[in-house]
C-alpha cells in the first residue's frame, strides 16, 4: 500500500515538474523551486537506483547461469577422469593377474617335469635292479614284413 502511494506521489511530482518546465515560466516562490528541484533529484535517484538494481540483477543472473554451466562441465570432466582412472586400474589389474597366472603355470609345469623326470629315473633304476635280481631274460626275435616271431627264455636263478 505504501508502494502504491509513493508511486502516485512521485507521479504527481513528475507531472508538476513537467508542467512547470513545459510552461517555461519562472517560479516566483523560491521555496517551491527548491521543492521541485529536490523532488526531481529524488525521482532521478529512485530511477537510477532501479536501473542499477536491474543491471545488477541481470549481471547476477548471467553470472549464476555461467557458474551453473561451469559446474556441470567440471562434473562431466571429473566423471570422465574417474572412468579413465577406473579403466586404467582395471587394465593394470588384469595385466598383473595374467602375469601371475603365467608364472604359476610355468612353476607348476617345471615341478611336474622335474617329478616326471625323477619318476623316469626311478623306474629305469628299478627295472634295471629288477632285471638283475630276478633272473635273466634271454630271447631271440625276428621281424618280418607280415609277422613277428618272438622266442623268450626266462632263467630264474
OpenMM code with the backbone's topology and positions (N, CA, C; nanometers):
from openmm import Vec3, app, unit

residues = "UNK UNK UNK UNK UNK UNK UNK UNK UNK UNK UNK UNK UNK UNK UNK UNK UNK UNK UNK UNK UNK UNK UNK UNK UNK UNK UNK UNK UNK UNK UNK UNK UNK UNK UNK UNK UNK UNK UNK UNK UNK UNK UNK UNK UNK UNK UNK UNK UNK UNK UNK UNK UNK UNK UNK UNK UNK UNK UNK UNK UNK UNK UNK UNK UNK UNK UNK UNK UNK UNK UNK UNK UNK UNK UNK UNK UNK UNK UNK UNK UNK UNK UNK UNK UNK UNK UNK UNK UNK UNK UNK UNK UNK UNK UNK UNK UNK UNK UNK UNK UNK UNK UNK UNK UNK UNK UNK UNK UNK UNK UNK UNK UNK UNK UNK UNK UNK UNK UNK UNK UNK UNK UNK UNK UNK UNK UNK UNK UNK UNK UNK UNK UNK UNK UNK UNK UNK UNK UNK UNK UNK UNK UNK UNK UNK UNK UNK UNK UNK UNK UNK UNK UNK UNK UNK UNK UNK".split()
positions = [
    Vec3(0.0828, -0.1182, 0.0000),
    Vec3(0.0000, 0.0000, 0.0000),
    Vec3(0.0871, 0.1245, 0.0000),
    Vec3(0.1953, 0.1236, 0.0740),
    Vec3(0.2860, 0.2396, 0.0742),
    Vec3(0.3567, 0.2528, -0.0588),
    Vec3(0.3821, 0.1396, -0.1252),
    Vec3(0.4478, 0.1459, -0.2564),
    Vec3(0.3576, 0.2144, -0.3581),
    Vec3(0.2281, 0.1826, -0.3521),
    Vec3(0.1341, 0.2491, -0.4436),
    Vec3(0.1272, 0.3984, -0.4153),
    Vec3(0.1259, 0.4348, -0.2874),
    Vec3(0.1184, 0.5763, -0.2501),
    Vec3(0.2434, 0.6506, -0.2957),
    Vec3(0.3639, 0.5894, -0.2788),
    Vec3(0.4867, 0.6558, -0.3241),
    Vec3(0.4880, 0.6687, -0.4742),
    Vec3(0.4401, 0.5672, -0.5439),
    Vec3(0.4365, 0.5783, -0.6896),
    Vec3(0.3406, 0.6879, -0.7338),
    Vec3(0.2255, 0.6991, -0.6668),
    Vec3(0.1292, 0.8027, -0.7040),
    Vec3(0.1851, 0.9414, -0.6740),
    Vec3(0.2497, 0.9559, -0.5578),
    Vec3(0.3044, 1.0885, -0.5238),
    Vec3(0.4198, 1.1238, -0.6163),
    Vec3(0.5025, 1.0245, -0.6517),
    Vec3(0.6122, 1.0515, -0.7449),
    Vec3(0.5574, 1.0868, -0.8825),
    Vec3(0.4510, 1.0182, -0.9209),
    Vec3(0.3887, 1.0504, -1.0495),
    Vec3(0.3334, 1.1908, -1.0474),
    Vec3(0.2742, 1.2300, -0.9347),
    Vec3(0.2212, 1.3670, -0.9243),
    Vec3(0.3356, 1.4668, -0.9274),
    Vec3(0.4461, 1.4376, -0.8611),
    Vec3(0.5607, 1.5279, -0.8622),
    Vec3(0.6192, 1.5395, -1.0015),
    Vec3(0.6227, 1.4290, -1.0725),
    Vec3(0.6729, 1.4328, -1.2098),
    Vec3(0.5835, 1.5207, -1.2957),
    Vec3(0.4521, 1.5066, -1.2771),
    Vec3(0.3590, 1.5903, -1.3535),
    Vec3(0.3787, 1.7370, -1.3195),
    Vec3(0.3979, 1.7673, -1.1929),
    Vec3(0.4177, 1.9070, -1.1521),
    Vec3(0.5430, 1.9640, -1.2151),
    Vec3(0.6515, 1.8861, -1.2096),
    Vec3(0.7792, 1.9324, -1.2667),
    Vec3(0.7665, 1.9466, -1.4164),
    Vec3(0.7020, 1.8493, -1.4800),
    Vec3(0.6915, 1.8552, -1.6258),
    Vec3(0.6027, 1.9715, -1.6707),
    Vec3(0.4966, 1.9996, -1.5970),
    Vec3(0.4117, 2.1138, -1.6360),
    Vec3(0.4845, 2.2451, -1.6124),
    Vec3(0.5631, 2.2486, -1.5052),
    Vec3(0.6373, 2.3732, -1.4775),
    Vec3(0.7423, 2.3961, -1.5838),
    Vec3(0.8062, 2.2933, -1.6294),
    Vec3(0.9098, 2.3081, -1.7313),
    Vec3(0.8493, 2.3350, -1.8682),
    Vec3(0.7325, 2.2752, -1.8948),
    Vec3(0.6722, 2.2952, -2.0259),
    Vec3(0.6183, 2.4361, -2.0417),
    Vec3(0.5773, 2.4946, -1.9364),
    Vec3(0.5262, 2.6303, -1.9452),
    Vec3(0.6387, 2.7320, -1.9562),
    Vec3(0.7579, 2.6906, -1.9226),
    Vec3(0.8759, 2.7766, -1.9277),
    Vec3(0.8529, 2.9065, -1.8517),
    Vec3(0.7930, 2.8916, -1.7388),
    Vec3(0.7697, 3.0101, -1.6561),
    Vec3(0.8628, 3.0064, -1.5393),
    Vec3(0.9030, 3.1147, -1.4947),
    Vec3(0.9908, 3.1264, -1.3798),
    Vec3(0.9030, 3.1270, -1.2568),
    Vec3(0.9335, 3.0395, -1.1682),
    Vec3(0.8547, 3.0316, -1.0471),
    Vec3(0.8955, 3.1444, -0.9543),
    Vec3(0.7975, 3.2067, -0.8992),
    Vec3(0.8223, 3.3215, -0.8135),
    Vec3(0.8699, 3.2764, -0.6775),
    Vec3(0.8094, 3.1738, -0.6330),
    Vec3(0.8396, 3.1298, -0.4984),
    Vec3(0.9663, 3.0451, -0.5010),
    Vec3(1.0669, 3.0826, -0.4292),
    Vec3(1.1943, 3.0116, -0.4255),
    Vec3(1.1764, 2.8777, -0.3544),
    Vec3(1.0943, 2.8782, -0.2538),
    Vec3(1.0710, 2.7525, -0.1820),
    Vec3(1.0095, 2.6474, -0.2743),
    Vec3(0.9177, 2.6920, -0.3568),
    Vec3(0.8559, 2.5977, -0.4497),
    Vec3(0.9594, 2.5482, -0.5498),
    Vec3(1.0493, 2.6332, -0.5919),
    Vec3(1.1559, 2.5967, -0.6868),
    Vec3(1.2490, 2.4938, -0.6231),
    Vec3(1.2866, 2.5166, -0.4970),
    Vec3(1.3752, 2.4246, -0.4260),
    Vec3(1.3036, 2.2911, -0.4060),
    Vec3(1.1741, 2.2986, -0.3736),
    Vec3(1.0960, 2.1780, -0.3529),
    Vec3(1.0883, 2.0961, -0.4812),
    Vec3(1.0675, 2.1632, -0.5947),
    Vec3(1.0622, 2.0946, -0.7244),
    Vec3(1.1977, 2.0321, -0.7580),
    Vec3(1.3038, 2.1031, -0.7253),
    Vec3(1.4383, 2.0513, -0.7541),
    Vec3(1.4665, 1.9277, -0.6687),
    Vec3(1.4315, 1.9330, -0.5409),
    Vec3(1.4512, 1.8180, -0.4529),
    Vec3(1.3689, 1.6986, -0.5005),
    Vec3(1.2463, 1.7292, -0.5440),
    Vec3(1.1594, 1.6231, -0.5944),
    Vec3(1.2203, 1.5602, -0.7194),
    Vec3(1.2715, 1.6443, -0.8071),
    Vec3(1.3349, 1.5929, -0.9292),
    Vec3(1.4565, 1.5072, -0.8950),
    Vec3(1.5347, 1.5509, -0.7953),
    Vec3(1.6527, 1.4737, -0.7546),
    Vec3(1.6112, 1.3392, -0.6967),
    Vec3(1.5039, 1.3391, -0.6160),
    Vec3(1.4542, 1.2140, -0.5583),
    Vec3(1.4087, 1.1175, -0.6679),
    Vec3(1.3386, 1.1734, -0.7666),
    Vec3(1.2883, 1.0882, -0.8761),
    Vec3(1.4063, 1.0316, -0.9556),
    Vec3(1.5030, 1.1196, -0.9820),
    Vec3(1.6196, 1.0735, -1.0578),
    Vec3(1.6972, 0.9653, -0.9807),
    Vec3(1.7151, 0.9871, -0.8508),
    Vec3(1.7889, 0.8879, -0.7721),
    Vec3(1.7107, 0.7574, -0.7640),
    Vec3(1.5775, 0.7689, -0.7512),
    Vec3(1.4955, 0.6484, -0.7497),
    Vec3(1.5097, 0.5718, -0.8815),
    Vec3(1.5024, 0.6453, -0.9933),
    Vec3(1.5127, 0.5830, -1.1259),
    Vec3(1.6502, 0.5199, -1.1460),
    Vec3(1.7547, 0.5929, -1.1079),
    Vec3(1.8903, 0.5387, -1.1210),
    Vec3(1.9083, 0.4153, -1.0322),
    Vec3(1.8539, 0.4198, -0.9129),
    Vec3(1.8603, 0.3033, -0.8239),
    Vec3(1.7924, 0.1825, -0.8847),
    Vec3(1.6752, 0.2043, -0.9429),
    Vec3(1.6048, 0.0950, -1.0111),
    Vec3(1.6880, 0.0399, -1.1258),
    Vec3(1.7470, 0.1287, -1.2042),
    Vec3(1.8286, 0.0850, -1.3182),
    Vec3(1.9524, 0.0074, -1.2701),
    Vec3(2.0154, 0.0574, -1.1634),
    Vec3(2.1335, -0.0120, -1.1105),
    Vec3(2.0942, -0.1486, -1.0569),
    Vec3(1.9843, -0.1553, -0.9812),
    Vec3(1.9389, -0.2837, -0.9281),
    Vec3(1.9034, -0.3801, -1.0405),
    Vec3(1.8374, -0.3297, -1.1434),
    Vec3(1.8022, -0.4148, -1.2578),
    Vec3(1.9276, -0.4656, -1.3278),
    Vec3(2.0244, -0.3761, -1.3474),
    Vec3(2.1501, -0.4153, -1.4124),
    Vec3(2.2245, -0.5186, -1.3285),
    Vec3(2.2291, -0.4930, -1.1969),
    Vec3(2.2950, -0.5887, -1.1087),
    Vec3(2.2238, -0.7233, -1.1078),
    Vec3(2.0901, -0.7191, -1.1132),
    Vec3(2.0141, -0.8431, -1.1169),
    Vec3(2.0458, -0.9219, -1.2434),
    Vec3(2.0487, -0.8511, -1.3587),
    Vec3(2.0824, -0.9183, -1.4852),
    Vec3(2.2239, -0.9737, -1.4807),
    Vec3(2.3166, -0.8956, -1.4257),
    Vec3(2.4550, -0.9429, -1.4156),
    Vec3(2.4645, -1.0642, -1.3234),
    Vec3(2.3928, -1.0595, -1.2112),
    Vec3(2.3955, -1.1722, -1.1177),
    Vec3(2.3344, -1.2965, -1.1803),
    Vec3(2.2227, -1.2798, -1.2532),
    Vec3(2.1606, -1.3943, -1.3202),
    Vec3(2.2523, -1.4524, -1.4271),
    Vec3(2.3185, -1.3631, -1.5013),
    Vec3(2.4149, -1.4101, -1.6022),
    Vec3(2.5309, -1.4849, -1.5383),
    Vec3(2.5846, -1.4306, -1.4289),
    Vec3(2.6943, -1.4978, -1.3581),
    Vec3(2.6484, -1.6320, -1.3034),
    Vec3(2.5260, -1.6351, -1.2497),
    Vec3(2.4723, -1.7597, -1.1965),
    Vec3(2.4599, -1.8654, -1.3059),
    Vec3(2.4114, -1.8234, -1.4245),
    Vec3(2.3974, -1.9170, -1.5365),
    Vec3(2.5342, -1.9704, -1.5787),
    Vec3(2.6331, -1.8827, -1.5853),
    Vec3(2.7681, -1.9257, -1.6238),
    Vec3(2.8247, -2.0211, -1.5185),
    Vec3(2.8029, -1.9893, -1.3910),
    Vec3(2.8523, -2.0764, -1.2839),
    Vec3(2.7881, -2.2141, -1.2904),
    Vec3(2.6576, -2.2176, -1.3164),
    Vec3(2.5884, -2.3469, -1.3281),
    Vec3(2.6458, -2.4287, -1.4432),
    Vec3(2.6645, -2.3612, -1.5568),
    Vec3(2.7222, -2.4293, -1.6733),
    Vec3(2.8619, -2.4804, -1.6415),
    Vec3(2.9447, -2.3984, -1.5791),
    Vec3(3.0825, -2.4368, -1.5486),
    Vec3(3.0865, -2.5542, -1.4494),
    Vec3(2.9970, -2.5510, -1.3512),
    Vec3(2.9922, -2.6629, -1.2565),
    Vec3(2.9545, -2.7932, -1.3265),
    Vec3(2.8600, -2.7860, -1.4201),
    Vec3(2.8215, -2.9070, -1.4927),
    Vec3(2.9371, -2.9573, -1.5790),
    Vec3(3.0116, -2.8642, -1.6413),
    Vec3(3.1280, -2.9040, -1.7214),
    Vec3(3.2322, -2.9696, -1.6317),
    Vec3(3.2573, -2.9105, -1.5147),
    Vec3(3.3550, -2.9687, -1.4225),
    Vec3(3.3110, -3.1068, -1.3747),
    Vec3(3.1822, -3.1233, -1.3487),
    Vec3(3.1312, -3.2531, -1.3065),
    Vec3(3.1519, -3.3573, -1.4161),
    Vec3(3.1228, -3.3204, -1.5407),
    Vec3(3.1434, -3.4137, -1.6520),
    Vec3(3.2910, -3.4495, -1.6665),
    Vec3(3.3787, -3.3489, -1.6557),
    Vec3(3.5219, -3.3751, -1.6676),
    Vec3(3.5702, -3.4658, -1.5542),
    Vec3(3.5211, -3.4430, -1.4336),
    Vec3(3.5585, -3.5262, -1.3200),
    Vec3(3.5115, -3.6702, -1.3415),
    Vec3(3.3908, -3.6853, -1.3925),
    Vec3(3.3374, -3.8195, -1.4193),
    Vec3(3.4197, -3.8898, -1.5271),
    Vec3(3.4603, -3.8155, -1.6307),
    Vec3(3.5447, -3.8736, -1.7350),
    Vec3(3.6787, -3.9174, -1.6768),
    Vec3(3.7381, -3.8333, -1.5897),
    Vec3(3.8656, -3.8697, -1.5276),
    Vec3(3.8495, -3.9938, -1.4398),
    Vec3(3.7383, -4.0019, -1.3679),
    Vec3(3.7143, -4.1192, -1.2841),
    Vec3(3.7023, -4.2456, -1.3690),
    Vec3(3.6273, -4.2362, -1.4778),
    Vec3(3.6114, -4.3522, -1.5670),
    Vec3(3.7454, -4.3947, -1.6254),
    Vec3(3.8252, -4.2975, -1.6690),
    Vec3(3.9569, -4.3278, -1.7253),
    Vec3(4.0466, -4.3923, -1.6209),
    Vec3(4.0452, -4.3400, -1.4982),
    Vec3(4.1261, -4.3988, -1.3908),
    Vec3(4.0800, -4.5409, -1.3606),
    Vec3(3.9489, -4.5633, -1.3613),
    Vec3(3.8959, -4.6972, -1.3365),
    Vec3(3.9382, -4.7940, -1.4469),
    Vec3(3.9290, -4.7500, -1.5726),
    Vec3(3.9711, -4.8355, -1.6844),
    Vec3(4.1198, -4.8678, -1.6752),
    Vec3(4.2016, -4.7680, -1.6430),
    Vec3(4.3446, -4.7896, -1.6298),
    Vec3(4.3740, -4.8874, -1.5162),
    Vec3(4.3077, -4.8691, -1.4035),
    Vec3(4.3268, -4.9585, -1.2893),
    Vec3(4.2863, -5.1012, -1.3261),
    Vec3(4.1720, -5.1151, -1.3928),
    Vec3(4.1244, -5.2476, -1.4328),
    Vec3(4.2227, -5.3142, -1.5280),
    Vec3(4.2737, -5.2372, -1.6228),
    Vec3(4.3702, -5.2906, -1.7200),
    Vec3(4.4972, -5.3363, -1.6487),
    Vec3(4.5461, -5.2565, -1.5556),
    Vec3(4.6664, -5.2938, -1.4809),
    Vec3(4.6420, -5.4183, -1.3963),
    Vec3(4.5260, -5.4251, -1.3337),
    Vec3(4.4955, -5.5416, -1.2513),
    Vec3(4.4892, -5.6686, -1.3359),
    Vec3(4.4278, -5.6605, -1.4545),
    Vec3(4.4209, -5.7771, -1.5420),
    Vec3(4.5598, -5.8175, -1.5878),
    Vec3(4.6454, -5.7187, -1.6147),
    Vec3(4.7826, -5.7497, -1.6547),
    Vec3(4.8556, -5.8215, -1.5413),
    Vec3(4.8392, -5.7741, -1.4197),
    Vec3(4.9036, -5.8368, -1.3041),
    Vec3(4.8524, -5.9795, -1.2858),
    Vec3(4.7217, -5.9978, -1.2942),
    Vec3(4.6627, -6.1307, -1.2771),
    Vec3(4.7134, -6.2256, -1.3865),
    Vec3(4.7223, -6.1767, -1.5098),
    Vec3(4.7700, -6.2591, -1.6207),
    Vec3(4.9149, -6.3011, -1.5984),
    Vec3(4.9991, -6.2064, -1.5574),
    Vec3(5.1397, -6.2387, -1.5328),
    Vec3(5.1514, -6.3394, -1.4192),
    Vec3(5.0751, -6.3190, -1.3124),
    Vec3(5.0790, -6.4137, -1.2005),
    Vec3(5.0354, -6.5533, -1.2449),
    Vec3(4.9303, -6.5604, -1.3249),
    Vec3(4.8824, -6.6902, -1.3720),
    Vec3(4.9878, -6.7591, -1.4578),
    Vec3(5.0532, -6.6826, -1.5457),
    Vec3(5.1565, -6.7418, -1.6311),
    Vec3(5.2745, -6.7913, -1.5482),
    Vec3(5.3166, -6.7138, -1.4500),
    Vec3(5.4297, -6.7547, -1.3659),
    Vec3(5.3938, -6.8799, -1.2866),
    Vec3(5.2742, -6.8820, -1.2299),
    Vec3(5.2324, -7.0011, -1.1541),
    Vec3(5.2234, -7.1236, -1.2454),
    Vec3(5.1726, -7.1050, -1.3672),
    Vec3(5.1632, -7.2151, -1.4622),
    Vec3(5.3033, -7.2662, -1.4970),
    Vec3(5.3961, -7.1744, -1.5195),
    Vec3(5.5328, -7.2116, -1.5534),
    Vec3(5.5984, -7.2877, -1.4377),
    Vec3(5.5772, -7.2379, -1.3136),
    Vec3(5.6344, -7.3057, -1.1973),
    Vec3(5.5759, -7.4455, -1.1805),
    Vec3(5.4460, -7.4564, -1.1978),
    Vec3(5.3794, -7.5861, -1.1838),
    Vec3(5.4286, -7.6838, -1.2902),
    Vec3(5.4396, -7.6344, -1.4124),
    Vec3(5.4878, -7.7207, -1.5214),
    Vec3(5.6310, -7.7643, -1.4957),
    Vec3(5.7149, -7.6744, -1.4469),
    Vec3(5.8533, -7.7090, -1.4173),
    Vec3(5.8597, -7.8164, -1.3080),
    Vec3(5.7782, -7.8009, -1.2039),
    Vec3(5.7741, -7.9024, -1.0977),
    Vec3(5.7254, -8.0374, -1.1519),
    Vec3(5.6235, -8.0310, -1.2396),
    Vec3(5.5723, -8.1539, -1.2997),
    Vec3(5.6797, -8.2231, -1.3826),
    Vec3(5.7518, -8.1472, -1.4646),
    Vec3(5.8553, -8.2070, -1.5484),
    Vec3(5.9678, -8.2651, -1.4627),
    Vec3(6.0031, -8.1968, -1.3533),
    Vec3(6.1055, -8.2498, -1.2635),
    Vec3(6.0583, -8.3800, -1.1994),
    Vec3(5.9306, -8.3788, -1.1569),
    Vec3(5.8761, -8.5003, -1.0953),
    Vec3(5.8701, -8.6143, -1.1967),
    Vec3(5.8324, -8.5851, -1.3207),
    Vec3(5.8260, -8.6876, -1.4243),
    Vec3(5.9643, -8.7434, -1.4550),
    Vec3(6.0614, -8.6525, -1.4618),
    Vec3(6.1986, -8.6964, -1.4879),
    Vec3(6.2488, -8.7838, -1.3720),
    Vec3(6.2176, -8.7407, -1.2493),
    Vec3(6.2584, -8.8222, -1.1340),
    Vec3(6.1916, -8.9593, -1.1382),
    Vec3(6.0617, -8.9641, -1.1753),
    Vec3(5.9898, -9.0914, -1.1847),
    Vec3(6.0517, -9.1809, -1.2920),
    Vec3(6.0895, -9.1208, -1.4042),
    Vec3(6.1526, -9.1992, -1.5116),
    Vec3(6.2863, -9.2568, -1.4650),
    Vec3(6.3629, -9.1758, -1.3928),
    Vec3(6.4920, -9.2232, -1.3421),
    Vec3(6.4700, -9.3370, -1.2419),
    Vec3(6.3734, -9.3174, -1.1520),
    Vec3(6.3445, -9.4212, -1.0528),
    Vec3(6.2976, -9.5490, -1.1224),
    Vec3(6.2098, -9.5350, -1.2229),
    Vec3(6.1610, -9.6526, -1.2960),
    Vec3(6.2746, -9.7242, -1.3680),
    Vec3(6.3616, -9.6455, -1.4293),
    Vec3(6.4741, -9.7070, -1.5016),
    Vec3(6.5650, -9.7822, -1.4059),
    Vec3(6.5953, -9.7211, -1.2933),
    Vec3(6.6790, -9.7894, -1.1960),
    Vec3(6.6071, -9.9119, -1.1394),
    Vec3(6.4781, -9.9015, -1.1134),
    Vec3(6.4030, -10.0146, -1.0608),
    Vec3(6.3993, -10.1293, -1.1614),
    Vec3(6.3781, -10.0972, -1.2867),
    Vec3(6.3744, -10.2024, -1.3904),
    Vec3(6.5113, -10.2691, -1.4045),
    Vec3(6.6154, -10.1890, -1.3983),
    Vec3(6.7492, -10.2476, -1.4076),
    Vec3(6.7748, -10.3371, -1.2872),
    Vec3(6.7371, -10.2861, -1.1699),
    Vec3(6.7565, -10.3638, -1.0488),
    Vec3(6.6725, -10.4915, -1.0526),
    Vec3(6.5486, -10.4809, -1.0991),
    Vec3(6.4599, -10.5976, -1.1068),
    Vec3(6.5160, -10.7003, -1.2044),
    Vec3(6.5696, -10.6540, -1.3139),
    Vec3(6.6244, -10.7488, -1.4119),
    Vec3(6.7513, -10.8136, -1.3592),
    Vec3(6.8251, -10.7473, -1.2744),
    Vec3(6.9478, -10.8038, -1.2198),
    Vec3(6.9193, -10.9032, -1.1086),
    Vec3(6.8174, -10.8800, -1.0327),
    Vec3(6.7930, -10.9650, -0.9170),
    Vec3(6.6991, -11.0812, -0.9453),
    Vec3(6.6084, -11.0735, -1.0355),
    Vec3(6.5076, -11.1782, -1.0568),
    Vec3(6.5558, -11.2863, -1.1524),
    Vec3(6.6384, -11.2534, -1.2363),
    Vec3(6.6847, -11.3556, -1.3291),
    Vec3(6.7186, -11.2942, -1.4615),
    Vec3(6.7558, -11.3767, -1.5520),
    Vec3(6.7993, -11.3292, -1.6822),
    Vec3(6.6873, -11.3485, -1.7823),
    Vec3(6.6711, -11.2550, -1.8642),
    Vec3(6.5755, -11.2671, -1.9728),
    Vec3(6.6582, -11.2758, -2.0997),
    Vec3(6.6465, -11.3906, -2.1618),
    Vec3(6.7178, -11.4078, -2.2881),
    Vec3(6.6136, -11.4356, -2.3930),
    Vec3(6.6389, -11.3861, -2.5080),
    Vec3(6.5418, -11.4110, -2.6111),
    Vec3(6.5981, -11.3859, -2.7479),
    Vec3(6.5170, -11.4232, -2.8441),
    Vec3(6.5534, -11.4058, -2.9826),
    Vec3(6.4263, -11.3657, -3.0563),
    Vec3(6.4376, -11.2614, -3.1368),
    Vec3(6.3185, -11.2240, -3.2111),
    Vec3(6.3598, -11.1795, -3.3505),
    Vec3(6.2659, -11.1976, -3.4410),
    Vec3(6.2865, -11.1578, -3.5800),
    Vec3(6.1633, -11.0794, -3.6245),
    Vec3(6.1897, -10.9788, -3.7027),
    Vec3(6.0784, -10.9003, -3.7544),
    Vec3(6.0735, -10.9240, -3.9036),
    Vec3(5.9595, -10.9717, -3.9513),
    Vec3(5.9367, -10.9895, -4.0933),
    Vec3(5.8260, -10.8973, -4.1365),
    Vec3(5.8015, -10.8865, -4.2614),
    Vec3(5.7051, -10.7913, -4.3133),
    Vec3(5.5639, -10.8226, -4.2670),
    Vec3(5.5285, -10.9502, -4.2528),
    Vec3(5.3911, -10.9820, -4.2210),
    Vec3(5.3719, -11.0310, -4.0775),
    Vec3(5.4767, -11.0768, -4.0113),
    Vec3(5.4579, -11.1318, -3.8787),
    Vec3(5.5785, -11.1051, -3.7911),
    Vec3(5.5615, -11.1307, -3.6639),
    Vec3(5.6670, -11.1121, -3.5659),
    Vec3(5.6884, -11.2446, -3.4945),
    Vec3(5.8099, -11.2958, -3.4968),
    Vec3(5.8421, -11.4175, -3.4248),
    Vec3(5.9212, -11.3790, -3.3025),
    Vec3(5.8813, -11.4331, -3.1906),
    Vec3(5.9431, -11.3956, -3.0646),
    Vec3(5.9689, -11.5218, -2.9828),
    Vec3(6.0933, -11.5474, -2.9483),
    Vec3(6.1308, -11.6574, -2.8602),
    Vec3(6.1958, -11.5961, -2.7391),
    Vec3(6.1388, -11.6197, -2.6227),
    Vec3(6.1938, -11.5631, -2.4989),
    Vec3(6.2190, -11.6761, -2.4023),
    Vec3(6.3346, -11.6711, -2.3411),
    Vec3(6.3669, -11.7655, -2.2368),
    Vec3(6.3901, -11.6855, -2.1095),
    Vec3(6.3269, -11.7265, -2.0028),
    Vec3(6.3469, -11.6605, -1.8763),
    Vec3(6.4155, -11.7578, -1.7832),
    Vec3(6.5276, -11.7161, -1.7367),
    Vec3(6.6046, -11.8000, -1.6455),
    Vec3(6.5949, -11.7411, -1.5080),
    Vec3(6.5512, -11.8185, -1.4156),
    Vec3(6.5410, -11.7733, -1.2775),
    Vec3(6.6565, -11.8382, -1.2017),
    Vec3(6.7291, -11.7600, -1.1330),
    Vec3(6.8392, -11.8139, -1.0558),
    Vec3(6.8156, -11.8028, -0.9094),
] * unit.nanometer
topology = app.Topology()
chain = topology.addChain("A")
for resn in residues:
    res = topology.addResidue(resn, chain)
    for name in ("N", "CA", "C"):
        topology.addAtom(name, app.Element.getBySymbol(name[0]), res)
